[in-house]
Amino acid sequence: MQLVLLTALGVGGATAIGALLGFLIKKPSHKMNDLILSFAAGVMLAAAVVGLILPSLEDGGKFSILVTVAGIFCGALCLNVIDKLTPHLHHIAGVDQEGHPKSAEKLNKVLLFVIAIGIHNLPEGIAAGVSFGTDNVAQAFTVAGGIALQNIPEGMVIIAPMLAAGMSRKRTLGIALLTGAVEVVGTLIGYFAVSISEEILPFALAFAGGTMLYIISDEMIPETHHDNERGATYSLLVGFCLMLVMDVLLG
C-alpha cells in the first residue's frame, strides 16, 4: 500500500513539476512542445499495451479476448462521454468577468481546457492504480511512469494560457496542483477497486488501457501533427521503444 501511495504522489506530482517548469519556460516553442508531447504519447502507448492490455489478455481466462476488447471500448467510450459533459466552470478562477467580455471568453476557454485535463486525469490515475493489481510491479511502474511523463508537458502547457488570461501566479499554480491531485485520487480508486475483487482485474486493465489509447489518439497525436508531423512521429517511436527496452530490462 505504501508503494502505491508513493506512486500516486509521484504520478500526481509530475503535473506540479510540469507546472513549475511552465513558470520558468513560460512559453515553449511549438516544435519543442510537439516533440515532448509526442514522446510522452509513445511512452503512454507502450505502457497501455505492455502494462495493461497484454496482462488483461493473459489473465482474462476462457473469454479473455472478449473481456479485453470490451474493456478497451468501454474505457474509450467513458472518456468520449466525459468529453461531451465537460462543464463550463469558469467561476472557479475567481476572476471578475463583468465588463471584460473578451477576457472572460478567453478565460472560459482556457479553464475548460484545464478542467478537461483534470477530468481526464481521473481515469489516467485509475489506470496507474489498476496496474498494481497484477503481480508484476515492473509493469505497474511502466504504466505509472508513462502517465507521469505525459503529465510533465501537460503541466507545462496549462500555465501560460492561464497567466495570459489574467489569472494570478498563485491561483494558476493552485489549479495546476488540483489537476494533479485528481490523479492521486484516481490511482487510489483503481488500486482499491482491484484489491476488493480480483475478478474484475482483466476488465479493469483493459478499461484503463482503453482510456489511455483514447487520450493518445484523440488528443495527443492530433495536437502534435499540425506543422511538425515527421519529428513528432519519430519522437513517438523513440518514446515507445524506450519503454519497451525498459520493460525488458526491468522484467
Salt bridges, closest charged atoms under 4 A:
ASP34 OD2 - HIS30 NE2 3.39
ASP83 OD1 - HIS120 NE2 2.80
GLU105 OE2 - LYS109 NZ 3.63
GLU219 OE2 - HIS120 ND1 3.07
ASP227 OD2 - HIS30 NE2 3.91
